[in-house]
């Protein structure tokens, strides 16, 4: 089934109605989903390489580059030498929550849901978003810093090397197991191809201003308006 709610909000591949309280976890991508920018592209701006890095990001998000880990390593290599102060500038001057982010998270918390932030981006930014929105669980990548500047490498973590689409899927499933719920009780929300693995596991998948491939496969597509438009789906 495909149905249209108010303009810019499409539901497909399931039959409403749904109750928000039937879900126990919502998992968010960060860049271009919860926030308005692709952080790696904005950091690259400080190195004069934004166009080069952004082209790789766009191809990866559209699913044209299938090896996300390699695409991220390529982009991070181009950040070598960027000072931490440049990342602080991105955080303070460019990073903004997308419209409706606060309202959606608060709506989920109000019915007792837990929240998860899974990002192919970096802890420098996810920690900020986590604290601002009071997110319960996070997973993202760590940029290596030596003498106040990026080295062009990432730091391996106990769970693995890079948070790609498969790691997002694993983290969603692990968080469900930790909470004692099934993946059918989870919502997964993203915009890029690396969000599809976790979206495919969740009981409800949501595309937010997403790439065509993601819009086609999601159960809900928010094409205009803010993140909180998801709440219109529920009774």
N, C-alpha and C positions, 0 to 999 in steps of 0.2 A: 504493500500500500504506500502511496505517496499522497500527502495532504499538505495543504497550505494553510497556515495560520495567518495572522496579520503579515503584510508584505515584508519580505526579507527573512522570514523564519519558515523553514521547510522541515517537515517530518516525513520519514520514509522508512520502510522495512520493519515497521512495528505498528501495532494498533493502540492508540490512546484509549482511555485515559491512564495516566500514571500518577502515583502519589510520591512526592519528594521523600516523605518519611519512610518509604519502602527501601530507600537506598541508605547505605551506611558509610560510604566513602566516595569522595570525589577527587580525581587525580587531574592535575593541570600541567600542561606544558607551560613554559614561562615566556620565552621570546616570541613576540607577536601574538601571544595568547593572553597571558595575564598582564604583560607589559607591552608598551608601544614600539619597542625597538628590537633589533637583532644586536645584542651586545657586542658580539665579535666584530661586526661590521663597524660599529661606532668606535671601538678600540683601534681598529685598523686605520680609521680616519686620522688618528694621532701620528701614525707612521706614514701618512700620505699614500696608503694602499687600500682605501675604502672600496674603490671601484673593483679592484682585482679580487678582494676578499668577498665582497657582496655578490659578485657573479658566481662564485663557488657556492655561497650560501643559498642563493636562489635555485641553482641547479639541484642542490641536495634536497631542499625543501619540496621541490616539484617532483622528486623521485627520479631525476635524470642521472644522478650519481648514486649508485646503489651501495657503495661502500662508504657509509657515513663516517666511520672512524678515520679512514684515510682522508676524507674531505676535511674533517676537522683538524687533523694533524697538519695538513697543507696550510690551512688558514692560520693556525696558531704559530706555525713556523714564520709566517710573514709578520707576526707581531713582535718578533725578537727586538729587544732594545726599547720597547715602549715603557715609559716610566709608570709606576703605580699611580702617580699623581694624575696621569691622563685617564686612568680608569676611574679615579675618584671624581674627575670632572664629568665623565659620562654618567656616573651614578647621580651626581648632584644636579646636573644641568639638562640631561637628555632623557633619563629613564623616568617614565611616568606609568602608573597603573592604567590599564585600559579602562574605558568607561564601563561601569557596572561591576567591576571586579570586587570592590568592597561589598556592594549590595548582595552579590551572588554568594560570596563566602559567608557573609552574615546570615543569609537565608538558609544555607546548608547547616551552619552551626546551630541555628535556632531549632532545627529538628533533630539534633544530636549526631549529625554526620561528622566524620573525621576527614581531614584534608591532607592531600599529598601533592607535593611539587616535584616533578621529575623533569630535568632539563638537560639538553645537550650543551647548555651554556656553563657558566662558571659560578663557583661558590661565592666569589666576591660579590656577585649580584643576587644570587638566590638567597643568601643569608639575609640580605636586606629585605627582600620581598617576603621571606618567611616571617621575619620579625614584625613587619608592618601589618601583615594580614593574619598573624597568629596561626600559621600553617603548622600542622602536627608533624609531618614527615617530609624529608627532602632527600633528593639524590641529584648530584650534578658533578661537574669536573673541576679539578684544581689546577690553576695555572702556576707554573713554577716561577718563583721570584728570587732573584739574587741581586744583592746590592741595590734594591729599590727599583729594579727593572725586570721586565719579562725576559725569559731565556728563549722563548719560542718552543717550549716543551710543556707537557702536562705531567702531573705527579700521579703515579699509580696509587690506588686506594685499596683497602682490605678486600673490597668486593670485586675489584677489577681495574681496568685501565681507563675506559671511556664509557660514559653514559650515552649509549646510542639507542636505537629503537628497541633492540632486543633487551637491553638492560632496563629500559622503561617498562617493558612487558614483565620482566622478572620482578622488578620492584613493586609493580601493581599487585602481582600474584602473592609476593611475599608479605606485603602489607595486609592484604585480605586474610592470609593465613594467620598473621599475628593478631588480627582483630577477631578471628574466629567467624569470618563471614565468607560467602561465596563470591566469585567474580561477578556473578549476576546481580549482586547487590552494590556494585561499584559503577560510577560514572567516570568516563575518561574524556578529556577535552583537549583538543590541539588544533594545529593549523598546517603542519607539514608532514611529509611522507614518513619521517622517523617517529611520528606519533601513532601511525597505523597499527603497529604490533600491539600496543597496550589498548588501543581503541577496539581492536578485534576481540580482546578478552573480556571487556567490560559489558555489563548488562545494558548500558546505554552509552553510545558513542556520540560525541558532539564535535562538529567542525565549526571553528570560529574564524570568520573572514579568511577561509582556508584556501589552499591550492586546489585546483579542480579535482585531482585524484582523491583528495581527502574528502571534499564535499560529496563526491559520488558514493563513497563507501560509508559515510557516517549516517547514523539514524536521525540525527538532528543537525541541520545546517543553519547557523546564524550568519546571514549574509549582510545584514544592515543592523545598526544599533549596537548596544553594549552587551557585555557578557551576561548581565542579569536578565536578558531576554529568554534565557533558558528557563527561568521560573514560569514563563507563560505556557510552557508545555505541560505543567503539572496542575492537577486539580486540588 
